[in-house]
Amino acid sequence: MKTHEVGIIMNGVTGRMGTNQHYIRSILAIRKQGGVKVSPEEVIMPVPILVGRSEAKLTQLAAMDPGVKWTTDLDAAMADPKNIIYFDAQTTGRRAAAVKKAIALGKHVYCEKPTAVSTESALELFKVASNAGVKNGVVQDKLWLPGMLKIKRLQEQGFFGKILSVRGEFGYWVFEGHNIPAQRPSWNYRKEDDGGIIVDMLCHWRYVLDNLFGEVKSVSCLGATHIPERVDEQGKAYKCTADDSAYATFELEGGVIAHFNSSWNVRVRRDDLLTLQVDGTHGSAVCGLRECWIQHYGNTPKPVWNPDIAQPINFYEGWSKVPEQEPYDNAFKVQWEMFLRHVVLDEPFPWTLLQGAKGVQLAELGLESWAKRAWVDVPALKA
């Protein structure tokens, strides 16, 4: 058996996403399954070194696998030639400088989104990586969620006919911290710390829309800071300076209209924390993170508006659940395996830092739209 050992610097792995999705459910899971099997005789084995500021957290994480090391010295990890991939899951403001340093040392780079605090900086990262000849990628996990994959399969089968519109509902109630501890970090709600739901979620909606329904051509976005004060991790009250809700409409290539409500102040009465409804001339679908329900033209009821009587139609009965037709793995893990194959085997990986810059661009234009209270066009980014 030929084993390609790939050293990976995992910076910022002690954070919520870094720990759960990227380390435990992706890299550790890949190691436990015996690596990424390329063929019966060949495998790619990730060898991570965990980087962060908390020795206690790093020690605890590294103890999950005897083959995993940790350090608080990023420069030392970058100096080791065995570490050929640099992964960044730090807070956004720290990312660009660390990624540039890794690129200068010839490391391939893979990072969380947003890739930078501005479109200019995000696009510069892509240009620097391209000029250096290193492979690069950005996390775009929602493309591999079972619900999204089912929508994609329905498109491939021609189920929708012409797609007319997409409606997304995302969010949940994040506790303020006065009585019940918050389940999101406090920096999310401070603009000075690069927080805000527009910066966070419009990056997601950009790659979902671009990859599934059509390139985003223009945006109209309204943000809000509904909760003015929250309590931080130290129990101290602080003023919320970043938006905690966003109401955005997008015009897509081909005439599709998409609208997404994103909020950390909404109580969930829907199938999942994220639901997507796609309406087409031949049929419609509603998906959550995992499940998907469909209604064909021939199964569409014909309601008549009459507010004077109880609704005679049970609208849920006309929908059918899409069966499980293929296996689904953790979305983050799937993209990690693809990036490892890209680095080792040079297989295609279109989700580069350029795509990351597009996400940052849409978030910036969303903020601009909110400030101007106007529609804003989304120009093509020149690589």
N, C-alpha and C positions, 0 to 999 in steps of 0.2 A: 504494500500500500504506500503510495506516494502522498506525503503530507506537506501542504504549503502552510507553514506557520506564519501568521500575519500579526505583528505587534501593533496594538492599538492604544494610543494615549486617549483615555476617556476623561476629559476635563469637565469639572462641574457635575460629576456623577452622583454627588451627595444630595443634589436637589431632587424634588418629587419625581419629575419626568426622567431625569438621568438615572435615578435608582430603579424605579419600577419598570418603565418601558424599555429603556435602552440597555441597562445592565442585567437586571434579573430576568425579564421576559424576552430579551433579545440575545445578547452576547452569552450570558450564562446558559440560556436555553440551547443555543447553538452548540456550546461546548458539551452540554449534557447529552445531546443527541449524537455526538461523535463528529461534529463539524458539519460543514456544507459539503455534501457528497457530490462531486463533479462527475464521477463515473465509478464503477465497481472497484477500480484500482486507484482512485485519486480523491483527495479530500482537502478542503480548506479549513484550517483550525485557527480561530481568532485567539490571540494571546494578549489580553488586556492588562494595562497598568492604570490603576485608578488614581486620579489626581483631584485634590481638593484642599480645603483649608482646615477641615476638622479631622484630626488624627483618630479620634474615637469613632466617628462614622466610617472612615476609610478602613479602619481595622475590622469593624463589624462586617462591612461588605466583602472585604477580601477573604474573610474567614469562611465564606460560603463555598469557596473552591480553592483547594490547596495550590492550584496552578496560577492563581491571581496575585499580583503584587500591587503595592500602593506607594505613593509618595506625595509629599507636599511641595516638592521641588519640580516645577514644570520644566524649567530649563534643563535639568538633568534628564528628565524623561525624553525631551525633544532631542537631546544630544546622542541618545542611544540609537545607532543605525538599525537596530532590529525593529524599532517602532516606526513603521512606514505609513501609518494612518494617524492623523490627528482628528479626534472628534470633540466637538464643543457643545456643551449643554449649559453653559454659564448664563447669567442674566445678559440681556441683549447688549447693554452698554460695554461689556467687557469683551465681546466676541470678536469684533473686527481686528483689533490689535493682535490678539492671540492667533487668529487664523493667518494673518499676514506673516507673523513670525514663523509659523509652521511651514507655510509655502516657501519662505526664504530658505528654509532648511531642507527643501525638497520633499516634504511630506504630502501625501494625498490627504485631502480634507473633506470631512463630512460633518455637517453641523445642523443644529436645530434652527427653526425659524422663530422670529424674524432674523435674517442673517446679519442685519445692521440696523442702526437707528435712522438711516436716511437712504433714499434711493441711490444717491450719488455714491455713498460709501459701499452699499451692497453691490452696485454694478462694478465698482472698483475692485472688489474682492474677486469677482468673476474674471475680470481682465487680468489681474495679477496672477491668478491661478492658470489661466489660459497661456499667458506669456511664459510662465515657468514650466509649462508642460506637465503639470500634476493633475491627476484625476480629482474631480470635485463633485460634491453632491449636497443636496439639502433635504431634510426630512419632509416628506409629503404623505404622511401616514394614512390619511383618510381615504386615499385612493385604493387601499387594500382592505378596508373594512368590508365584511361580508355584505352589508346592505348596499354599499356603493358598487361592489362587484356584481351584485344581482341586477342593479340598474343598468350597468354596462352591458351585461349579457342580453337584457331585454332590448337594448338599443341595437345590438349586433343582430338580433333576430327580427328586427323591424317591427317590434310590438307597438311602439308609440305612434307610428306614422310620422307626421311632421310634428316635432316638439314645439309647443307654443309657449309654455312658461314653466318656471321652477320656483317652488316656494320652500324656504328653509326656516325652521324654528330651532334655535339652539339656546340652551342655558338652563339655569337652575338657581335656587335661592342660596346665596353664599351668606352665611351668618355674619352679622356685624362684629361679634366678639364681645359685646357687653355682658351677655349671660351665657351664650353658647359659643365656644371657640370657633373661629373662622376656619373653613376648609381650603382656603387659598392663601398664598403669601401676601403680606401687606403691600409689598412693592407694586403689585398689580394695580393698586388704586392710587399710586402717586405718579403724576406725570414726570416729575423731576427724576424718577428712577426708571423711566421708559415704560411705565405701566399704561393701562388702557385697553379696553376690549376691542376698539377699532384696530389698533396696532396688532393685537393678538389675532383676532378672528378673520379680518379681511385678508390676511396672508393665506389662511386656510381656504376661504371661499374663492380666492383667485385660482389656486391650482385645481380645486374641485370643478369650477366652472370651465376653465380653459381645457381641462383634460376630458371632461364628460359632455359638455354642452355647447361650447364655442368660446372663442376668445372674447374677453371683456373689452368692450369698446367705450363705455362711458358709465359714470356712477353718480348717483344722488344719495347722499348719506346724511342722516341726522343723528348726532350723538347726544348723550345725556349723562349727568352725574346725579342719579336719583338718590343715592345714600350719601349725605354730606360728611358723615363722620363714622369711622370704624376704630377698632381696637387692635393694636399690633401684637406681635409674638411676645413682647415683654409686658403686656397688659396695659399699655399706655394708649390713650385715645389720640387719634391723629386726624387731620383734615384730608378728605379725599379730593385730590386735584386732577385725577384722570377720569375719563368716561367709563361708566360701568354698564352702559347699554348702547346699542347701535341699531338703527333702523335703515337699511340700505337697499336700494334698487339698482339693478345693473342691466344695461342693454348689451346683448351679446351679438357676436357675428351670426348672421343668418336670421336676425329678427327675434330671437328668443328673449323674453323678459324674465329676469330672476329677481326675487326679493328675499332677503334674509333678515330676520329679527334675531339679534344676539344680545343676551342679557344675563347678568349675574344677580338679577332682582326679580326673577319670575318663578312662580311655583308651577311645577310640572303637572299638567293634565293632558298628556299625550303618550304615545307608545314608548318614547325613549328621550334621552337628554338632547339628542339631535334627531329631527325627523325632516325628511325631504319629500315633497310631493312634486311629481313630474306629470304634466298634462300634455297629451298629444291628440291629434285628430282621430287616431284609432284606439287609443287606450291611455290609461293613467296608472301610475304606481306611487305608492307611499312606502318609504323605507326608513328604518331606524338604523342603529349601528350594525345590527345583525339581520333582522327580519325584513321582509318585503311583501307587500300586498298589492295585488293588481286588479284592475277592473277594465274589461274590454268594452269596446263600443256596443257590442251585442248584449252586454250585461248591465248597461247604464240605465238606471231608472229615469222616469220622466215625471219629476215633481211639479206640482202646481202650487203657486203661492197662495196660502190661505191661513192667515194668522188667527182665524176664529175657531179653528178646530185643532185637536192634538195631531201632531205629525203622524200620518198613517204609515210612512215608510221608515223602516229601520235601515239607515244608509250603510251601516257596517255589514249587513248581510250580503250585499252585492259584491264584496271583495273576496278574492281568493289568495291564500298564502302561497308564495313561491316556495317550492320544496327545496331541500338541500340537495343540489345536483353535483357539488364538487367539494373537496375538503378546504377548510379555511384555517389559516394560522394567524398568529398575532400580527397585526398590520405593520408594526415597527420592525418586528423580526423579519418579515418578508422583504422589506426594503433593505434591511441590513444585509441579508443574504445576497440580494441583487448587487449591492455595492461591493461586497467582498468578491463576488464573481467578476465584477467590472475591473477591480484593481488587479486581480490575479490572472484572469483569463482575457481581459480586454473586451468583455461582452458589453453591448450597448447599455448606456445609463443616461437617459435624456433629462433627468431631474437634477440639473447642474445648478451652480450658484447663480446662473442667469435666471432660472425659474424662481430662485429665492429672491432675487432683485425685483422680479415682477410682483411678488407678493408685497414687498415693502412699498413698491410704487403705488399699488392699489390702496394700501393703508394710508399713505401720505395724501393721495388724492381724495380719499374718503374724508380725512380731516379738513382738507381744503374745501371740499363741498359743504361740509358742515359750517365752516367759518363764513363762506360766501352765501350759504343758503341757496345753492344753485347746482345744476348739472355740470359735471366736469368730464371732458374727454380723456381717454386713457391712450396716450400715444405709444407706438411701438418702441421698445427699448432697443437701442443699437448696441450689439455686442462688440 
